[in-house]
């Protein structure tokens, strides 16, 4: 998940990492969509928080879902390894944990 993802920014940009405010367009000017890049051939972005929220809501609302066994395997932070900080890493983990706790509040003992 990218904490800085912004819909409408360039998914194909002149940088190693895109879908954030302030990046210059690339050769195809592919835009970042609401749920992620609209062109899967562009792989310079991670997903926005809204995609995480929607996925958790879909799991929670699944018919017959009565027990909460969630396997959180990691790979949560943006893949912009050249610039993210320890604080951003912790914020990303805390943000996702908060969403899980909120979404499954009625299932957590």
ABEGO torsion letter per residue (X at the ends): XBAABBBGBBABBABABBGBBGBBBBAAGBBBBAAEBABAABBABBBBAAAAAAAAAAAAABBGBABBBBBBAEGABBABAAABBAAAAAAAAAAAAAAAAAAAAAABX
